Amino acid sequence: MTRGRSHRRDGGGNAGGRERRRWWALPLRWWHTFAFATGVLCAPFGFAGNQKEEALADSVRVALSNAILDARPPKPTFANPMDQQRYETWLGEMSERLQRKLPDQQHRREFLETVWYEARRAGLEPSLVLGLIQVESAYRKYAVSMVGARGYMQVMPFWTNVIGDSDRRKLFNMQTNLRYGCAILRMYVDMERGDLFLALGRYNGSRGRPEYPNAVLKAWNNWR
């Protein structure tokens, strides 16, 4: 793996000073990968999504609106049998690991197929999206946070007004929720110029603090 240019970021801290963390990043547009130089915090509590409503340029708003429009994910096609075999192996392994959280086999496979498609479509790693869902909702389709974020990826309802058709109920639809979540995270990654630490913080409404990005990274590593 080629390591990108390193960047130091100050995390949140107490009055005695900020905890310093180092992240390495390659552009997520070409399968973003990175590693911590220090340990990862084990969060003692869940994190609920709390994206902030921000002023968006018209071009960004249009791009996001277009990103959520397509039909249901098509069945994937592969250039060669090896790629298809890797995909089927991934589905099998992830399905086995998700069995306790999602007991119904058909629903579990549909969920994983949709995660894979929506993550790839947005230029994200499926394992990153699985890790984020673990932290955000623990794979609960109808999860609602104290601030009103909904579904697997804890999407804030205001997004349906900004880029959708204002129907908040659709955020409990599996594909809609995953598509919104992946498109929003992709937008934040682009806004932060590939800095996943800041993008994840922005997704959670805690930009610059280390707790949420660290929790997602820990979960992401579990799904690789």
Buried (B, 14 or more C-beta within 10 A) or exposed (E): EEEBEEEEBEBEEEEEEBBEBEBBBBBBEEEBBBEBEEEBBEBEEBBBBBBEEEEBEEEBBEBBBEBBEEEEBEEEEEEEEEEEEEBEEBBEEBBEEBEEEBEEEEEBBBBBBBBBBBBBBBBBBBBBBBBBBBBBBEBBBEBBBEEBBBBBBBBBBBBBEBBBEEEBEBBBBBBBBBBBBBBBBBBBBBBBEBBBBBBBBBBBBBBBBBBBBBBBBBBBEEBE
